[in-house]
Every structure is written in C-alpha cells, then in structure tokens.
C-alpha cells in the first residue's frame, strides 16, 4: 500500500500544465484579422480599378417625364451587367455592378429599371438589341433559362443586363415583348 499512497501523493503535488498560451493565441487572431482586412482591401481596390478602366462609359440614361403606359412589369433581382457576349466581363461603372432588388417597367419608350438602394436607369427602346433567357451572368449561375438577359447599346458599347423575376414564368413574355420591339438582333447567346 505504501507505493500506492506515494503515487497518489506525487500526483497531487503535480500541477497541470498551462493549457492556453494567451499571448500566442492573441497574436494568431490579430494576424488572421489583418490578413482578412488586407484581402478585403485588395478586392475593393480591384473593384475601383475596374471602374476606372470603364470610365469611358457615359452616364446612365434616366426615364423620361412621360414614358407612356406600362406594357409589362417585373419584380425581382438585378444581377449585373456585362459586355455583350462576355458573361464574365462585369461592368461596374455607374453602379451597374451592384446587385439589388429591381422593379422593371416596359413601355413604348423603353425599360425603366428602378433599384432601391442603387442607381436607377432607363434603357431607351432604340437602344434595345435583343432579349433572351440564359443561365448565367457575372458570377451568378442558375438553371437553364433562369435569367432574363437584355442586350442594349450604351454609348459605343453593347451591354448584357441580367434580371431574375420573382415569378420565373414572366421571363418568356418579356423576351417576346422585347424582341418584337426590336428590329435588329446583333448578339446571340453564347454557349457555356
């Protein structure tokens, strides 16, 4: 019994090792936070740089005073604009790269794009080139035909703008209405 009592007494005298090295842990957390801030800052700089490269894009048109009676309306999401036919070449100038909720109104004058919390704009009827259903635009990929893509001329550039209705069944009516307004189709959907 003596050896057992000696082992128990020795175990009672030993202290547990310090489990946490607080200085080391705080250093790692601070380093990780600095890394995350650096990555975020670099992403922000890249976004600003892309916007400065696209500074030749003119200001977005605004809706006319009396656009006429609404032919179609759509509530949903705006997913961004790209150079026509280049589904990954996002346009960020003038707030076109900002995803947001959207209210679209089609009239004989064109499409009024109202975006709460982002820049509203207007696509004049004479700028419309085509509309189609597609599956992706600039970082957003959905099921086949899940996006309404409107191709339109802005300045010297053709743009594709992507919209998704809260009721996807509305997309077909928009494609038919927009393509019937337009007499020249200049861009085909690209295969992915």
C-alpha positions, 0 to 999 in steps of 0.5 A: 500500500505504501507505493500506492499512497506515494503515487497518489501523493506525487500526483497531487503535488503535480500541477497541470500544465498551462493549457492556453498560451494567451499571448500566442493565441492573441497574436494568431487572431490579430494576424488572421484579422489583418490578413482578412482586412488586407484581402478585403482591401485588395478586392475593393481596390480591384473593384475601383480599378475596374471602374476606372478602366470603364470610365469611358462609359457615359452616364446612365440614361434616366426615364423620361417625364412621360414614358407612356403606359406600362406594357409589362412589369417585373419584380425581382433581382438585378444581377449585373451587367456585362459586355455583350457576349462576355458573361464574365466581363462585369461592368461596374461603372455607374453602379451597374455592378451592384446587385439589388432588388429591381422593379422593371417597367416596359413601355413604348419608350423603353425599360425603366429599371428602378433599384432601391438602394442603387442607381436607377436607369432607363434603357431607351427602346432604340437602344434595345438589341435583343432579349433572351433567357440564359443561365448565367451572368457575372458570377451568378449561375442558375438553371437553364433559362433562369435569367432574363438577359437584355442586350442594349447599346450604351454609348459605343458599347453593347451591354448584357443586363441580367434580371431574375423575376420573382415569378420565373414564368414572366421571363418568356413574355418579356423576351417576346415583348422585347424582341418584337420591339426590336428590329435588329438582333446583333448578339446571340447567346453564347454557349457555356 
